[in-house]
Amino acid sequence: MFSSCIVVYTRQVIDETLRASALAPWGARVYEYDLQVGEFVIPKETPILLPFGVVLQEQNLWPEPKRFDPDRFSPENIKQLPSLAYQPFGFAGKRKCPGWRFSIAEGLVFLSVLIRRFKFHLVEGQEVKPVYRLVTSPAEEVWVTVTER
């Protein structure tokens, strides 16, 4: 079986990938009650857009937000983050994506099996540009080369 440090680091890579990619850049919510935000009151049934992508790229929370750094999610560093700093599956508490645990488990298995057997390299000369919609995707196809380890 996989060692626990491999699982922990792979989870850090998944978390940093979700943070850096802003996979779901925004979400929408309608509250059934008036909502107090600072000094403002948002009346009930007002549609609210939640800027997940903005929070996940906030420089005060994530120094050098464009740099990919899985160590941001080390057990020591994750304890230092405010509770809502990293919510890639939504800010809705119990109402966040119901499949989030399964997707993390699936990603851990998928990545750990592939990375142990293969090396992946972006084809030279490509520039990956994100397009932010309901789900972020690349503007053009992304090509990689795969070699056995």
Summary of the structure (lengths in Angstrom):
residues: 149
radius of gyration: 17.9
end to end distance: 19.0
largest distance: 57.6
contacts: 326
relative contact order: 0.17
helix: 35%
strand: 19%
